[in-house]
Amino acid sequence: MTTVWLVDRQFDSKGLVRLTYATEDGERMHTKELAEQRLVTGDGVTAGREVDDSALGESPDDEVERFAAEASKMAADHDRDDTV
């Protein structure tokens, strides 16, 4: 298991939210899609999460630096289970 941190959240016109979590070095990422309404009625979005190593993919080369900066900031400012 690996801890990943929220680095990006995108909303689409179909009511879906794509959450992108990344490792602190920005090299590996995990995405999760859920219905926008679930953000309102569910437990919210956490600052970090534990994911199985097999659920991690390579981050795009042009995003590694940004993901690393965002993940490091999120890790420094929040506990993994904090709602953000």
QUIPE-V91450 format. One line per field, one symbol per residue. ss: DSSP state (H for helix, E for strand, C for the rest). A space follows every 50 residues. Layout:
ss = ???
This chain:
ss = CEEEEEEEEEECCCCEEEEEEECCCCCEEEEEEEEHHHHHHCCCCECEEE ECHHHCEECCHHHHHHHHHHHHHHHHHCCCCCEC
